[in-house]
Amino acid sequence: MVRAVLLLALGGPDPPGPAPPGPAPCRVLYARTFGTPPGTPPAPGDPPRQRLRRKEQLLAVARQVASQCRLLQSSSGCPSSPQLPQLPDEPMSLQDAPGGFFQLPPGDPFPERVTVAWLSVLALAFALVCDPQENLSLAEITLRRLAPRLLASLRLLGPGADVLLRPETADLLLDRLLPHGQMLFLNERFLQAMDRETGAKASR
């Protein structure tokens, strides 16, 4: 089962001024969780604390994903892409986009071990937080199908990597591709029909 989906803007180069050296922090643009986070104890009557805890967990995952992206970029000799020069109007193929997997041990940040599948595109990264026993091949396929469709729903607000994601479009995509956090084996006919449906609803 997929526990969470994240879309984040990767940190850019060192910020100007007297700030301490190091890359700018990543920023979570969109996140959605499914079910109860692993190992999270029930806290009836205290939903604000639950939301804060979940936000902290997802931000910790986002930092790990950004670190993995920078590590891969530095090892391959490719410079980071702090800006989004343009955004596609339609889903694009990301078969060659860099990505990978890593595991988070219990307590870092989830009480139980989870596996994170991630994909880096320009100045953005996409991630699925999965149960450790999840099918990793299916997780990669799902992520490579989901990422370009989320990318097509982004809107560039100005220069740099300042983007806006329409949450209703993202929620609709996840409802079809990841119903209740369950990954599906989908054929191209289903995906084409879903693209037509989500495109029509997004234009309303």
C-alpha positions in Angstrom: 0.0 0.0 0.0 1.1 3.6 -0.7 1.1 5.6 2.5 1.7 9.0 1.0 2.4 10.9 -2.3 4.7 14.0 -2.3 5.5 16.6 -4.9 8.3 18.9 -3.9 10.4 21.7 -5.3 14.1 20.9 -4.8 16.3 23.4 -3.1 18.3 25.6 -5.4 21.8 26.9 -5.1 23.3 28.6 -2.1 21.1 31.6 -1.1 22.8 35.0 -1.3 23.7 36.9 1.8 25.1 35.9 5.2 23.0 32.7 5.4 24.9 29.6 6.3 26.3 27.7 3.2 24.3 24.8 1.8 21.5 24.3 -0.6 18.2 26.1 -0.2 15.6 23.9 1.6 13.1 21.9 -0.4 9.5 22.9 -0.4 6.5 20.5 -0.4 4.1 21.6 -3.1 1.6 18.9 -2.6 1.1 15.9 -0.3 -1.6 13.4 0.3 -1.7 10.5 2.7 -3.7 7.3 2.7 -4.9 5.6 5.8 -3.1 5.9 9.1 0.6 6.5 9.0 2.5 3.4 10.1 2.8 3.1 13.8 0.9 6.3 14.5 -0.9 5.8 17.8 -4.5 7.0 17.9 -5.1 10.4 19.4 -8.9 10.9 19.7 -10.0 14.4 20.2 -6.7 15.9 19.1 -6.7 16.2 15.3 -4.4 19.3 15.2 -1.7 17.3 16.8 -2.2 14.5 14.3 -2.0 16.9 11.4 1.1 18.5 12.7 2.8 15.1 13.3 1.8 14.0 9.8 3.2 17.2 8.3 6.5 16.7 10.1 6.7 13.2 8.8 6.2 14.2 5.2 8.6 17.1 5.4 11.3 14.7 6.8 10.6 12.4 3.8 10.9 15.4 1.4 14.3 16.3 2.9 15.5 12.8 2.4 14.2 12.8 -1.3 16.0 16.1 -2.0 19.2 14.7 -0.5 19.0 11.6 -2.7 18.4 13.8 -5.8 21.4 16.0 -5.0 23.6 12.9 -4.3 22.6 11.4 -7.7 23.2 14.7 -9.5 26.7 15.1 -7.9 27.7 11.5 -8.6 26.6 11.7 -12.3 28.3 15.1 -12.8 25.0 16.7 -13.8 24.3 20.2 -12.4 21.1 20.7 -10.4 18.2 22.4 -12.1 17.0 25.1 -9.6 14.6 26.6 -12.2 11.7 25.4 -14.3 12.2 26.9 -17.8 8.8 25.6 -19.0 6.0 23.3 -18.2 4.3 20.9 -20.6 0.6 21.3 -21.5 0.1 17.5 -21.8 1.5 14.4 -20.0 5.0 13.7 -21.1 7.2 10.5 -21.0 9.6 10.3 -18.1 11.0 6.9 -18.8 14.6 8.2 -18.7 14.1 10.5 -15.7 16.5 9.7 -12.8 15.0 8.1 -9.8 15.5 5.4 -7.3 14.5 3.8 -4.0 15.6 4.1 -0.4 14.3 2.8 2.9 13.7 4.8 6.1 14.3 2.8 9.3 11.9 2.7 12.1 11.7 6.0 13.9 13.2 8.0 10.9 10.6 9.5 10.6 7.9 6.8 10.8 7.7 4.5 13.7 7.8 1.6 11.2 10.1 1.0 8.3 8.9 2.4 4.9 10.2 2.3 1.3 10.3 5.5 -0.7 10.3 5.5 -4.5 11.3 8.9 -6.0 11.7 10.5 -9.4 13.5 13.8 -10.2 12.3 16.1 -13.0 13.9 19.4 -13.6 13.7 21.3 -10.3 11.0 19.0 -8.9 10.8 15.6 -7.3 8.0 13.1 -6.9 7.8 10.4 -4.3 5.7 7.5 -3.1 6.0 6.4 0.5 5.2 2.6 0.5 4.9 -0.3 2.9 8.2 -2.2 2.9 6.7 -5.3 1.3 5.2 -3.4 -1.6 6.0 -4.4 -5.2 8.8 -2.0 -6.1 8.5 -2.6 -9.9 4.9 -1.6 -9.7 5.8 1.4 -7.5 8.2 2.6 -10.1 5.7 2.2 -13.0 3.0 3.9 -11.0 5.3 6.8 -10.2 6.4 7.2 -13.8 2.8 7.3 -14.9 1.7 9.7 -12.1 4.6 12.2 -12.3 4.0 13.5 -15.9 0.3 13.9 -15.2 0.9 15.9 -12.1 3.6 17.8 -14.0 1.0 18.8 -16.6 -1.3 20.1 -13.9 1.3 22.6 -12.6 1.3 26.3 -13.4 4.4 28.4 -13.4 3.8 31.5 -11.4 7.0 33.4 -12.3 10.7 33.0 -12.8 12.5 30.3 -11.0 10.7 27.3 -9.5 7.7 29.1 -8.2 4.9 26.8 -9.2 1.3 26.2 -8.3 -0.4 22.8 -8.4 -4.2 22.6 -8.7 -5.0 20.3 -5.8 -8.4 19.2 -7.2 -6.7 18.0 -10.4 -4.1 16.1 -8.3 -6.7 14.6 -6.1 -8.7 13.4 -9.1 -5.6 11.8 -10.6 -4.8 10.0 -7.3 -8.4 8.8 -7.0 -8.0 7.0 -10.3 -4.4 5.9 -10.2 -4.1 5.2 -6.5 -7.6 4.5 -5.1 -7.3 4.4 -1.3 -3.5 4.0 -1.7 -3.7 0.8 -3.7 -1.5 0.6 -6.8 -3.1 -0.9 -9.9 -1.9 -2.7 -13.0 -3.3 -0.3 -15.7 -3.4 -0.6 -19.5 -2.9 2.2 -21.9 -6.6 2.4 -22.9 -7.5 3.1 -19.3 -4.8 5.8 -19.0 -6.0 7.5 -22.2 -9.6 7.5 -21.0 -8.5 8.9 -17.7 -6.4 11.6 -19.4 -9.5 12.7 -21.4 -11.6 12.7 -18.3 -9.2 14.6 -16.1 -8.5 17.1 -18.9 -12.2 17.8 -19.3 -12.8 18.3 -15.6 -9.7 20.5 -15.2 -10.8 22.8 -17.9 -14.2 23.5 -16.3 
